[in-house]
Amino acid sequence: MKISVFELEHWERSAFEALAQDHEVRFEEAPLDQELAEQHRDADVVSTFIYSDLGVRVLETFESLQLVATRSTGVDHIDAEWCADHGVTVCNVPTYGSATVAEHVFALLLALGHQVVEAVDRTRRGDFSHEGLRGFDLRGKTIGVIGTGEIGRHVIRIANGFGMDVIAADVEQDDDAAEQLGFRYVDLEELLAESDVVSLHVPGGEATRHMIGPDEFDRMKRGVVLINTSRGSVIDTGALLRALSDGTVAAAGIDVIEEEPVVREEAELLHSLFNRRHDLETLLADHILLRMRNVIITPHTAFNTTEAVERILEITCENIAAHLEGERQNVIA
């Protein structure tokens, strides 16, 4: 079998040594795009992270593709419908980072609540004044968790440790988890109205695109803190800017933004202006968010701990090995 692995740092290659003993394994540090797909068109197995393009045009390039093994939980960068229609298996890494991402939620929340970024910048300049650095306690605050999968439930466990009151919303309610972890389910409208902190843990895709938009911000408690470690498309960026400007949202901690691939690689900007593949209004809004003092943005790094990355590589290789042996593991399509 020919296995092509994209978006892989050099040190990560050793994880694929066992597969390389019996199969041809090829590595690329760049994300998969049309040009690279042409170069690897004979691949039977493709493994990528989330910045690769696995749309129809790229997928159709491969002549004998059997498996797409994404090194992520989210699969919104993959046209799973095309894969299902063409007999291509898609597998992911569903549980590698539940604790990791949940911990990052509270890294963002604590940084906002204690004005950590401003305080550090100020003391580095030799300014030890307290003016403008007053924060807020988490104890006694209500946190609304939207999405109670593995990550959402771990957020709830941590919130319990801080003495927060927890409410949650999900299209599929887990009553056993609610009883065990001591939270209650409410509808989204009630969650937005009651929460001092809102934390998002839903998958990307059309079903959740802009699920937090103008109407949802209007329903939020004034002065809410918004945390998003799921997907940038879940929040309408323009609506978030307006909510930050009028004080509805007091602060935001964000690990994902809508036009993240372009913001990450500014060299693409001229190209995007030319062919309009990207929403330039949203791109501008992203840049404004990056510079707001009551907003903390991290570069999609909530997953990025040594332990989590090792789990990603290990489970991905297990997924590929299982497929090669005629078995199914962590298959989503």
C-alpha positions in Angstrom: 0.0 0.0 0.0 1.1 3.6 -0.6 0.5 5.9 2.3 0.9 9.7 2.0 1.0 11.7 5.1 0.6 15.5 5.0 1.1 18.4 7.5 3.7 16.4 9.4 6.7 17.8 11.2 9.9 15.9 10.7 10.1 14.6 14.3 6.6 13.0 13.9 7.8 10.7 11.1 9.1 8.1 13.5 5.5 7.3 14.6 5.0 5.7 11.2 8.0 3.5 11.3 6.0 0.3 11.9 3.8 1.0 8.9 6.9 1.8 6.7 8.2 -1.8 7.3 5.6 -3.3 5.0 4.2 -0.3 3.1 5.5 2.7 1.1 5.1 5.8 3.4 5.6 9.3 2.0 5.7 12.5 4.0 4.9 16.1 3.2 5.2 19.0 5.7 2.7 21.1 3.7 -1.1 20.7 3.8 -2.7 18.7 1.0 -3.8 20.8 -1.9 -4.5 20.2 -5.6 -0.8 20.4 -6.5 0.3 17.9 -3.9 -2.7 15.6 -4.7 -1.3 15.4 -8.3 2.0 14.3 -7.0 0.5 11.7 -4.7 -2.4 10.6 -7.0 -1.4 6.9 -6.6 -1.9 6.9 -2.8 -4.1 4.3 -1.3 -4.2 6.0 2.1 -4.0 9.7 2.9 -3.5 11.2 6.4 -3.8 14.9 7.1 -4.4 17.4 9.8 -7.2 20.1 9.5 -5.6 22.6 7.2 -5.6 20.2 4.2 -8.1 20.5 1.4 -10.1 17.3 1.1 -12.9 18.6 -1.1 -14.3 16.9 -4.1 -11.7 18.3 -6.6 -8.8 17.1 -4.5 -10.3 13.7 -3.6 -11.1 13.0 -7.3 -7.5 13.3 -8.1 -6.6 10.1 -6.3 -6.8 7.0 -8.5 -7.0 4.3 -5.8 -7.9 6.0 -2.6 -9.2 3.7 0.1 -8.8 5.6 3.4 -8.6 9.1 4.7 -7.1 9.1 8.2 -7.4 12.6 9.7 -5.3 13.4 12.7 -8.1 15.3 14.3 -11.5 14.9 15.9 -13.2 17.3 13.5 -13.9 16.2 9.9 -15.4 19.3 8.5 -12.3 19.7 6.2 -13.3 16.4 4.5 -16.1 15.9 2.0 -17.4 12.8 3.9 -20.4 12.5 1.6 -18.2 12.1 -1.5 -16.1 9.6 0.4 -19.1 7.5 1.4 -20.4 7.6 -2.2 -17.1 6.4 -3.6 -16.3 3.7 -1.0 -13.5 5.7 0.7 -13.4 5.1 4.5 -12.8 8.1 6.8 -11.5 7.7 10.3 -10.6 10.3 12.9 -9.1 10.5 16.4 -12.1 11.1 18.6 -10.8 11.3 22.1 -7.2 12.3 22.1 -7.7 15.8 23.5 -10.7 15.9 25.8 -8.7 16.9 28.8 -6.2 18.9 26.8 -8.8 21.2 25.1 -10.8 21.5 28.3 -7.7 22.7 30.2 -7.1 25.3 27.4 -10.6 26.6 28.0 -9.7 27.5 31.5 -6.3 28.8 30.5 -8.2 31.3 28.3 -10.8 32.0 31.0 -8.3 32.5 33.8 -6.2 34.7 31.6 -9.2 36.9 30.9 -10.5 36.8 34.5 -7.2 37.9 35.9 -6.0 40.2 33.1 -2.9 38.0 32.8 -1.8 39.2 29.3 -2.0 42.9 30.2 -0.4 42.3 33.6 2.5 40.5 32.2 3.1 43.0 29.4 2.9 45.8 31.9 5.4 44.4 34.4 7.8 43.6 31.6 7.8 47.3 30.9 8.6 48.0 34.6 5.0 49.1 35.4 3.7 47.5 38.6 0.5 49.5 38.9 -2.8 47.7 39.5 -4.9 50.2 37.6 -7.3 48.5 35.1 -6.2 45.0 36.2 -9.2 44.1 38.4 -10.6 40.8 37.4 -13.3 38.4 38.5 -13.8 35.2 40.4 -15.0 32.0 38.8 -16.5 30.6 42.0 -20.3 31.2 42.0 -20.4 32.1 38.3 -22.7 30.2 35.9 -21.0 28.6 33.0 -23.0 27.5 30.0 -21.5 24.6 28.1 -22.8 24.1 24.5 -22.0 20.6 23.5 -21.6 17.8 26.1 -19.4 15.4 24.3 -16.0 14.3 25.7 -14.5 17.8 25.8 -17.7 19.4 27.1 -18.0 16.9 29.9 -14.4 17.5 30.9 -15.0 21.3 30.9 -17.9 20.6 33.3 -15.6 18.5 35.6 -13.1 21.4 35.8 -15.9 24.0 36.3 -17.1 21.9 39.3 -13.7 22.2 40.8 -13.8 25.9 40.6 -17.2 26.0 42.3 -19.1 27.2 39.2 -22.7 26.5 38.5 -23.1 24.5 35.3 -25.8 24.4 32.7 -25.6 22.8 29.3 -27.3 22.6 26.0 -27.0 19.8 23.4 -29.1 18.3 20.6 -28.5 14.9 22.3 -28.8 15.0 26.0 -26.9 12.6 28.3 -29.0 12.4 31.4 -26.6 10.0 33.1 -23.7 12.4 32.7 -25.9 15.3 34.0 -26.7 13.3 37.1 -23.1 12.1 37.7 -21.5 15.5 37.0 -24.2 17.6 38.7 -25.3 19.9 35.8 -28.7 20.5 34.2 -29.7 20.7 30.6 -31.6 23.8 29.4 -32.5 25.0 25.9 -30.0 27.3 24.1 -32.1 30.4 24.7 -32.1 29.9 28.5 -28.4 29.0 28.6 -27.5 32.3 26.8 -29.7 34.3 29.1 -28.4 32.8 32.4 -24.7 32.2 31.7 -21.8 34.4 32.9 -19.5 32.3 30.8 -20.4 30.5 27.5 -18.1 27.8 26.2 -18.6 26.2 22.8 -17.9 22.5 22.1 -19.7 21.6 18.9 -18.4 20.2 15.6 -17.9 22.4 12.6 -20.0 22.2 9.4 -23.1 23.6 7.9 -25.3 22.5 10.8 -23.4 24.7 13.3 -22.3 27.5 11.0 -22.9 30.8 12.7 -25.0 29.1 15.4 -23.9 32.1 17.6 -25.0 35.1 15.6 -26.8 38.4 16.1 -30.0 36.8 17.6 -27.9 34.7 20.1 -25.8 37.7 21.2 -29.0 39.6 21.8 -30.2 36.9 24.2 -26.9 36.8 26.2 -26.5 38.2 29.7 -24.8 41.6 29.4 -21.1 41.2 30.3 -20.8 37.6 29.4 -17.4 36.0 28.7 -17.3 33.8 25.5 -14.9 31.0 25.0 -14.5 29.1 21.7 -12.2 26.2 21.3 -14.3 24.3 18.7 -14.4 25.8 15.2 -14.3 29.4 14.1 -17.3 29.0 11.8 -19.6 28.4 14.8 -19.5 32.2 15.6 -20.5 35.0 13.3 -17.4 37.1 13.6 -19.1 40.4 12.6 -21.8 39.8 15.2 -19.1 39.1 17.8 -17.4 42.3 17.1 -20.6 44.2 17.5 -21.3 42.4 20.8 -17.8 43.2 22.1 -18.2 46.9 21.1 -21.6 47.4 22.8 -20.6 45.5 26.0 -22.8 42.5 25.6 -19.7 40.4 25.5 -17.2 41.7 28.1 -14.3 39.5 26.9 -13.6 36.6 24.5 -11.1 33.8 24.6 -10.8 32.2 21.1 -8.6 29.4 19.8 -10.2 29.3 16.4 -11.3 32.0 14.0 -13.3 31.8 10.8 -10.7 32.7 8.2 -7.9 31.0 10.1 -6.0 29.4 7.2 -5.6 32.8 5.5 -4.7 34.6 8.7 -2.2 31.9 9.4 -0.6 32.4 6.0 -0.7 36.0 5.0 1.0 35.2 1.7 -2.3 33.8 0.5 -4.1 37.1 1.0 -3.4 38.6 -2.5 -4.6 35.3 -4.1 -7.8 35.4 -2.0 -8.4 39.0 -3.1 -8.1 37.8 -6.7 -10.4 34.8 -6.7 -12.7 35.6 -3.8 -12.4 32.2 -2.3 -12.5 33.7 1.1 -14.8 36.1 2.9 -12.8 39.3 3.0 -15.2 41.0 5.4 -14.8 38.2 7.9 -11.0 38.2 7.3 -10.9 41.9 8.2 -13.1 41.2 11.3 -10.6 38.5 12.4 -7.8 41.0 12.2 -9.7 43.5 14.3 -10.3 40.7 16.9 -6.6 40.0 17.0 -5.9 43.5 18.2 -8.7 44.0 20.8 -7.5 44.2 24.4 -10.5 42.3 25.8 -9.9 39.4 23.4 -7.3 36.6 23.7 -6.7 34.6 20.6 -4.5 31.6 20.5 -3.4 30.0 17.2 -5.6 26.8 17.3 -3.3 25.4 19.9 -5.7 24.0 22.4 -4.9 20.5 21.4 -1.1 21.1 21.3 0.4 19.3 24.3 3.2 16.7 24.1 0.8 14.0 25.4 -2.1 14.9 23.1 0.1 15.0 20.0 1.6 11.6 20.9 -1.9 10.2 21.3 -2.9 11.7 17.9 0.0 10.0 16.1 -0.5 6.7 17.9 -4.2 6.4 17.3 -3.8 7.5 13.6 -1.3 4.8 13.0 -3.6 2.3 14.7 -6.5 3.5 12.5 -4.4 2.9 9.4 -3.0 -0.4 10.5 -6.6 -1.6 11.3 -7.7 -0.7 7.9 -4.8 -2.4 6.2 -5.8 -5.6 8.2 -9.4 -5.3 7.0 -10.8 -4.0 10.2 -12.7 -0.8 11.1 -11.6 1.6 13.9 -12.8 5.1 14.6 -14.7 5.2 11.3 -17.0 8.1 10.7 -18.0 7.4 7.1 
